[in-house]
């Protein structure tokens, strides 16, 4: 699957916290979710995201990088922060 971020109506980054306004809804991003948002300006394969996130954050405990990335991507899709390639 490929994903791309949805343009935010507003973006606030302060003291390591990131918040977006997307379609009138405020969404607070974790550090991992903010990194996914930053890496998805263009369409990108979730597998590539998993590799890049593991290189930045290290391997997740108790899960694979692909599983953890897939879970985060699913949540961001659910909140309208990302869109997927049909």
C-alpha positions as CSV (number, residue, x, y, z in Angstrom):
1,X,0.0,0.0,0.0
2,X,1.1,3.5,-0.7
3,X,0.1,6.5,1.4
4,X,0.4,10.3,1.2
5,X,-0.4,13.0,3.8
6,X,-3.5,15.1,3.4
7,X,-2.7,18.8,3.3
8,X,-3.4,20.3,6.7
9,X,-5.5,23.4,7.1
10,X,-3.1,24.4,9.9
11,X,0.0,22.9,11.4
12,X,1.5,23.7,14.8
13,X,4.8,22.4,16.1
14,X,5.8,23.5,19.6
15,X,8.2,21.9,22.1
16,X,8.4,18.7,20.2
17,X,4.6,18.4,19.9
18,X,2.8,18.4,16.6
19,X,-0.9,19.2,16.0
20,X,-2.8,19.4,12.7
21,X,-6.1,20.9,11.7
22,X,-7.5,18.6,9.0
23,X,-11.1,19.2,7.7
24,X,-12.0,21.1,10.8
25,X,-10.7,18.4,13.2
26,X,-7.7,18.9,15.4
27,X,-5.3,15.9,15.5
28,X,-2.4,15.6,17.9
29,X,0.5,13.6,16.5
30,X,2.9,11.4,18.4
31,X,6.6,11.7,17.5
32,X,6.2,8.6,15.3
33,X,3.1,9.9,13.6
34,X,4.7,13.3,13.0
35,X,7.6,11.5,11.4
36,X,5.2,9.6,9.1
37,X,3.5,12.9,8.2
38,X,6.8,14.4,7.3
39,X,7.9,11.5,5.2
40,X,4.6,11.4,3.2
41,X,4.7,14.6,1.2
42,X,4.6,12.3,-1.9
43,X,3.0,8.9,-2.2
44,X,5.3,6.3,-0.4
45,X,5.1,2.6,0.1
46,X,4.4,1.6,3.7
47,X,7.4,-0.8,3.6
48,X,9.7,2.1,2.8
49,X,8.2,4.1,5.7
50,X,8.9,1.1,8.0
51,X,12.6,1.0,7.0
52,X,13.0,4.8,7.4
53,X,11.3,4.8,10.8
54,X,13.4,1.9,12.0
55,X,16.5,3.7,10.9
56,X,15.4,6.8,12.8
57,X,13.8,5.3,15.9
58,X,15.3,1.8,16.1
59,X,13.3,-1.5,16.0
60,X,10.1,-1.5,18.1
61,X,9.9,-3.7,21.1
62,X,7.6,-6.6,20.9
63,X,6.7,-6.0,17.2
64,X,8.2,-5.8,13.8
65,X,8.8,-2.4,12.2
66,X,6.3,-3.3,9.5
67,X,3.6,-4.2,12.0
68,X,4.1,-1.1,14.1
69,X,4.2,1.2,11.0
70,X,1.1,-0.5,9.6
71,X,-0.7,0.1,12.9
72,X,0.3,3.8,12.9
73,X,-0.6,4.3,9.2
74,X,-4.0,2.7,9.9
75,X,-4.7,5.2,12.7
76,X,-3.6,8.1,10.6
77,X,-5.9,7.0,7.7
78,X,-8.8,6.6,10.2
79,X,-8.2,10.2,11.4
80,X,-8.0,11.6,7.8
81,X,-4.3,12.6,8.1
82,X,-3.2,10.2,5.4
83,X,-4.9,9.0,2.2
84,X,-4.0,5.7,0.5
85,X,-3.4,4.9,-3.2
86,X,-6.5,3.2,-4.6
